[in-house]
Amino acid sequence: MTDNAFPEADRAAVYRAIAERRDMRHFSGGTVAPALLRRLLEAAHCAPSVGLMQPWRFIRISDRALRGRIQQLVEEERVRTAEALGERSSEFMKLKVEGINDCAEVLVAALSDDRERHVFGRRTLPEMDLASLSCAIQNLWLAARAEGLGLGWVSLFEPQALADLLGLPAGAKPLAVLCLGPVEAFYPAPMLVLEGWAQARPLSELLFENQWGVSQ
Ligand SMILES: Cc1cc2nc3c(=O)[nH]c(=O)nc-3n(C[C@H](O)[C@H](O)[C@H](O)COP(=O)(O)O)c2cc1C
């Protein structure tokens, strides 16, 4: 800790939001007040970005019929994903992978068009635009958790189909359908763990020293 550290309670709140953030797929309807939604989007907009390119664009889906069409795109991809999974197909189909119809708000997060002109930090790693957008979504996710709102990141869709549906310009790319809103309760652990789909690995297995695979 340094002199620049937050007070104890503030630090605890930051770590609490990080630990208790969950990807949510069960929502209890309701609404998100405009001022709160604005606050969350401002939090997203505070994110770091490579070369300060700020590649994030958010599209709020307020049209109920459009929301339904997005859900349909996700459903189509859910079926294709199940087919691609082979022997785990039926197990996958039992998972709840989105809450588009039940959440208070749907936001689509997209990469901007015209990203090629941003070379700083992307000459060898062009995907740093995606990393930057991900930082913005994580900010939104953590702020939502602190506000008591759930957020679910849905990436099961054909990007071009969603881009066409929302009128994205050439070069822009939707990366996330974000379901946001009140929930009954936050899952105590990742839902994929609770459902027996996957196990989370401990940090100790993923932390190396000096050379890949060498533990401390
Ligand atoms: C980039 C990204 C895409 C994701 N896409 C989906 C998705 O399409 N459907 C879904 O149910 N969960 C999706 N998730 C949520 C993950 O399954 C979840 O983060 C992971 O199981 C860990 O759970 P936790 O977020 O509650 O800690 C996505 C998460 C990330 C980071």
The ligand as a MOL file (V3000), in Angstrom:
LIG
                    3D

  0  0  0     0  0            999 V3000
M  V30 BEGIN CTAB
M  V30 COUNTS 31 33 0 0 0
M  V30 BEGIN ATOM
M  V30 1 C -15.7440 -12.4350 -24.1670 0
M  V30 2 C -16.8150 -13.1660 -23.4250 0
M  V30 3 C -17.8870 -13.7270 -24.1220 0
M  V30 4 C -18.8840 -14.4290 -23.4390 0
M  V30 5 N -19.9580 -14.9440 -24.1270 0
M  V30 6 C -20.9290 -15.5990 -23.4540 0
M  V30 7 C -22.0960 -16.0890 -24.1170 0
M  V30 8 O -22.2940 -15.9380 -25.3140 0
M  V30 9 N -23.0380 -16.7260 -23.3930 0
M  V30 10 C -22.8870 -16.9280 -22.0490 0
M  V30 11 O -23.7600 -17.5350 -21.4270 0
M  V30 12 N -21.7880 -16.4620 -21.3800 0
M  V30 13 C -20.8420 -15.8010 -22.0510 0
M  V30 14 N -19.7490 -15.2940 -21.3700 0
M  V30 15 C -19.6630 -15.4780 -19.9220 0
M  V30 16 C -18.6790 -16.5520 -19.4850 0
M  V30 17 O -19.2460 -17.8220 -19.6730 0
M  V30 18 C -18.3550 -16.2980 -18.0060 0
M  V30 19 O -17.6850 -15.0880 -17.8980 0
M  V30 20 C -17.4990 -17.3990 -17.3830 0
M  V30 21 O -18.1950 -18.6170 -17.3720 0
M  V30 22 C -17.0850 -17.0450 -15.9610 0
M  V30 23 O -18.2130 -16.7220 -15.1810 0
M  V30 24 P -18.3220 -15.3470 -14.4150 0
M  V30 25 O -18.2750 -14.2630 -15.4640 0
M  V30 26 O -19.6230 -15.3870 -13.6780 0
M  V30 27 O -17.1320 -15.2500 -13.4940 0
M  V30 28 C -18.7750 -14.5940 -22.0370 0
M  V30 29 C -17.6950 -14.0010 -21.3550 0
M  V30 30 C -16.7400 -13.3020 -22.0360 0
M  V30 31 C -15.6130 -12.6720 -21.2670 0
M  V30 END ATOM
M  V30 BEGIN BOND
M  V30 1 1 1 2
M  V30 2 1 2 3
M  V30 3 2 2 30
M  V30 4 2 3 4
M  V30 5 1 4 5
M  V30 6 1 4 28
M  V30 7 2 5 6
M  V30 8 1 6 7
M  V30 9 1 6 13
M  V30 10 2 7 8
M  V30 11 1 7 9
M  V30 12 1 9 10
M  V30 13 2 10 11
M  V30 14 1 10 12
M  V30 15 2 12 13
M  V30 16 1 13 14
M  V30 17 1 14 15
M  V30 18 1 14 28
M  V30 19 1 15 16
M  V30 20 1 16 17
M  V30 21 1 16 18
M  V30 22 1 18 19
M  V30 23 1 18 20
M  V30 24 1 20 21
M  V30 25 1 20 22
M  V30 26 1 22 23
M  V30 27 1 23 24
M  V30 28 2 24 25
M  V30 29 1 24 26
M  V30 30 1 24 27
M  V30 31 2 28 29
M  V30 32 1 29 30
M  V30 33 1 30 31
M  V30 END BOND
M  V30 END CTAB
M  END
